[in-house]
């Protein structure tokens, strides 16, 4: 079922973000009536340590793991791509998590105070970022995905054409002549492009215009479609 949903939506599903689904177990002080103790929190803060460990093989560029609650909080943050998440930023996220936990220890943290407690700059979106299928996507990332998937075809991904988001125009090749073939090739390498999703529509033409970025310059297509079943 997961593979069918992935194929239809043109993205990779990963369940690692279910960090907050962790429920208190019987071995945890959270279920043993241990209350808020300000003195112990202050003492624990003085012992905060950041340790770097090798990244285990995983399909996610960023991952959190809660390893210990009682006595000492051990929270791991893993990054498999320092281009997306440099070491300094990964450390800042861990320390921001600590600040939130400390601020919320006496009681619920008001939503209005959360940005102040987190203390990190907001992520700035790219100028050509769009919302497609509930995902914020940088069109340039989709362009790189399509170029790699259908090479040596000429390809250009448009943010929107005729009200439809993420439309890929590409030239037909011996191996890619239908939207289904183009979509299958994109899905085959999507794991190597974790910040991209596949186009919503494929427009396949026999030739490319002198300016592939001009949607009006592409000739009448030989095939169009979503590439889904």
N, C-alpha and C positions, 0 to 999 in steps of 0.2 A: 504494500500500500504506500509506503514511504517513497519508493521509486516512482510510482505512478504520479503521486503528488508533485515530486521534484520535476518530473518530465513535463507535466502540464503547466506548472508555474515557472519553470525555467530557472530554478535556484536549488542550492544545496541546503538541506535541513540538518541542523545540528542541535542536539538536545543538551549540550554542556551548559548553556545559559540557565538551566534550571537550578542554579545555586540556591535560590531562596526557597526551594521546595524542601530543603532539609528540615525535618521535624525533630523536636527534642527526643532523645532516646532515654531509656531508663537509667543509663550510666551517667547522664549529664546532670550537673548541678542545677540546670534550668528546671528540671523536674523534681529536684530535691528540696525545694523551698529556700534556696540560697538567695538572699536579698541583695539590694544595692549596698556596697560598702566602699565609700569614697576613699578611705585611707588605703585600701588594698589596690584600688585603681591607680592612685597616685604612685604607689610603690611599683606597680607593674609598668607604668609608663616610663619609669627610669630605666627599665630593663629592655626597652624596645630594641630589637636587632633586625637588620635586613641581611639575609644571606642569599647568595646566588647559587643556583643549582642547574645542572644540565636539563634542557628541555626534553621531556619524554615525547616519543613520537605521537602526534595527535593531528587531527584534521582542522583544528581551530587555531587562528592566529593569536587569540587572547583567551586565557582560561583562568578561573579561580578555583582553588581547592581549599576547603576547610578541613584541617587535619587534627586540631585539638581545641577543646573549649575549656576544660577544667584546669586550674592552676596556671596555665599559660595558653594564650590564644596563638595558634599557629595557622596563619592564612598564607597560602602560596599563590602567587600570580605568575603564570607561565606565558611566555611569548615565543612563538615560533618564527616571528618575522620582526626583527628590530627596525626594519624600514617603516612598518606600520606603527610599532610601539617601541620606541627607543628605551634603553635601560632607565634613563632618568625619569621618563614619564611613567614607566611601570612602578618605580619606587614611589613616585608622587601619588599614584592611585592607591597603593597599599597604605601610605600614611593618611590619605584622605579617608579611607575606610576606617582606620583607627580613630580619627577625629569624630566621625559620625557615631561610632559605637560608644565612645566616651560621652559625647553630648547626649545620647539617647539613654544612657544608663539610668539616670534619675527618673525618667519618664518619657513619654512620647515627644519626639522632636517636631516642633511646628514646621509645617511645610515652608513657610516664609523664611525660616532661618537656615534651611538646608543648604542653599548655595553658599551662604557665608561660612557655614561649618565645613563644607567640602573644601572650599578654598582653592578650587582649580578653575582655570579659564575655560569658558565654554568652547566646544568644538566648532570651528568655523567651517561652514559648508563651501564646497567649490562653486564657482559662478555658474557652471552648467549642470548643477545637481538638480535632479527632478524626483518626484515621488511617483513610483510605479509599483503596483501590487503591494502597497503598504511598506515599500522599501525605499529609503533615500539612496539614490544611485547617482554616481558620477558618470555622465555619458562617455567621458574619455575612457573609463575603465571598461565599459561595454564595447567601445571601439577596439581596444586592445584585444579583448577576448575574441571578437569576431575576426579580426585580422589574422590572429594566430590560428583560429579554427579552420578558416576557409582558404588560407594561402595555397596557391599563389593568386587567388582571385582578387580583384579590386573590390574593396568594400568601404562603405561609409554608413555610420549609424546616426540617424537623425533623432533628436529629442522628441519630436512630434511631427507627424505628417497626417493631415486630414483629421485631426482630433485623436489620432491613435499614438500612444507613446512608444518610444524606442523601436523605430522602424529601421531595419537594416536593408540597404540596397547593395547588391553584390553581383558580380559577373559570374556566369555559369562556367564551370570547369568540367573536366572528364569525370570527376568524383562528386561534384556538388551541382546538381541540376534541378533539385526540388527543395522546397522549404523543409520537408522532413529530413532530408540529408543534411542541410545546413544546421538545423536545430540539433540533430544527433551529434554532429561534430562539435558544436558549442558545448553541449552537455558533457561530452567526453573529456574536455579539458577544463571544465568550470571549476573544479577543485583547485586548479593552479591560479585561479583569479578570484580570491575570496571576497573581494569588494565589488564584484560584478554580478549581474543577473543576465539572462539571455534576452535578446530582442523579443518584443511582443509580436512582431510581424517581419517576415522575410520577403523581399521583392527581388526576384532573380531576373537579370537581363542578359542578353547576348553580348552586349558591349557596354563600356563605361564612358561617360562624357569626359571632356577635357578637364572639367572641374567636378570631381565626385561629390563635393560639398554642396552642389547646387541641385536640389531635388527636382527642379523643372528640367534639368539637363539630361536626366536619365531617359533612355528610350522606353517604348512600351515593353512591359515585362513579358517574359516567357512563362513565368510561374509566380504566384503569390500565395501567401498563407502563413499561418502561425507556426506550422511545423509540428504541431501537437497532433495527437491521435484524434 
